[in-house]
Amino acid sequence: MTPKEELIQAIERSPDDVVQVLLELLKVLQRQRSAEVELSKQARTGSEKSGYDFSDLAGRLTWQGNAVSLQRTLRDEW
């Protein structure tokens, strides 16, 4: 049984008052999370000059080889 199915069964077994309170709590938490994400986006946009967001690539890009020699090679081509 998946966690989602377990949650649905737990809600169905719960009294209606408890379910309503939990649903309201989840709505408040979701709004709070959305507000935090929006503030984070605004902070990044305000501090960045570029319109590009590379945060999803952090830690994924690696360079293998000698960067200085490759730069010299590219420079000498011009």
SELUMTOR-208352 format. One record per residue (C-alpha): y, x, z. Coordinates in steps of 0.5 Angstrom, whole numbers, plus 500, padded with zeros to 3 digits. Each point is the difference from the previous one (the first is absolute). Layout:
N
<site north="Y" east="X" up="Z"/>
...
% end
This chain:
78
<site north="500" east="500" up="500"/>
<site north="507" east="503" up="498"/>
<site north="506" east="500" up="505"/>
<site north="503" east="495" up="496"/>
<site north="494" east="495" up="501"/>
<site north="500" east="502" up="507"/>
<site north="507" east="498" up="501"/>
<site north="500" east="494" up="497"/>
<site north="494" east="498" up="504"/>
<site north="503" east="502" up="506"/>
<site north="506" east="496" up="498"/>
<site north="496" east="494" up="499"/>
<site north="497" east="500" up="507"/>
<site north="507" east="501" up="503"/>
<site north="504" east="494" up="503"/>
<site north="505" east="498" up="496"/>
<site north="506" east="502" up="504"/>
<site north="497" east="507" up="500"/>
<site north="500" east="500" up="493"/>
<site north="507" east="498" up="499"/>
<site north="502" east="505" up="505"/>
<site north="497" east="506" up="496"/>
<site north="502" east="497" up="493"/>
<site north="507" east="500" up="503"/>
<site north="499" east="507" up="503"/>
<site north="497" east="503" up="493"/>
<site north="506" east="497" up="496"/>
<site north="505" east="503" up="505"/>
<site north="496" east="507" up="499"/>
<site north="500" east="499" up="493"/>
<site north="508" east="499" up="500"/>
<site north="501" east="506" up="504"/>
<site north="496" east="504" up="496"/>
<site north="503" east="498" up="493"/>
<site north="507" east="502" up="504"/>
<site north="498" east="507" up="502"/>
<site north="497" east="501" up="492"/>
<site north="507" east="498" up="498"/>
<site north="504" east="504" up="504"/>
<site north="495" east="506" up="499"/>
<site north="502" east="499" up="492"/>
<site north="507" east="499" up="501"/>
<site north="500" east="507" up="504"/>
<site north="496" east="503" up="495"/>
<site north="505" east="497" up="494"/>
<site north="506" east="502" up="504"/>
<site north="498" east="507" up="501"/>
<site north="497" east="502" up="493"/>
<site north="504" east="501" up="494"/>
<site north="494" east="499" up="496"/>
<site north="498" east="493" up="498"/>
<site north="492" east="503" up="500"/>
<site north="496" east="499" up="506"/>
<site north="494" east="505" up="501"/>
<site north="498" east="499" up="507"/>
<site north="493" east="497" up="497"/>
<site north="499" east="507" up="497"/>
<site north="501" east="504" up="506"/>
<site north="495" east="505" up="502"/>
<site north="496" east="498" up="493"/>
<site north="503" east="505" up="496"/>
<site north="498" east="507" up="500"/>
<site north="501" east="506" up="496"/>
<site north="495" east="505" up="498"/>
<site north="502" east="507" up="497"/>
<site north="506" east="504" up="500"/>
<site north="506" east="496" up="500"/>
<site north="505" east="506" up="499"/>
<site north="496" east="503" up="494"/>
<site north="500" east="493" up="497"/>
<site north="508" east="499" up="501"/>
<site north="501" east="507" up="497"/>
<site north="495" east="498" up="494"/>
<site north="504" east="494" up="499"/>
<site north="507" east="503" up="501"/>
<site north="498" east="506" up="494"/>
<site north="498" east="494" up="495"/>
<site north="507" east="498" up="500"/>
% end
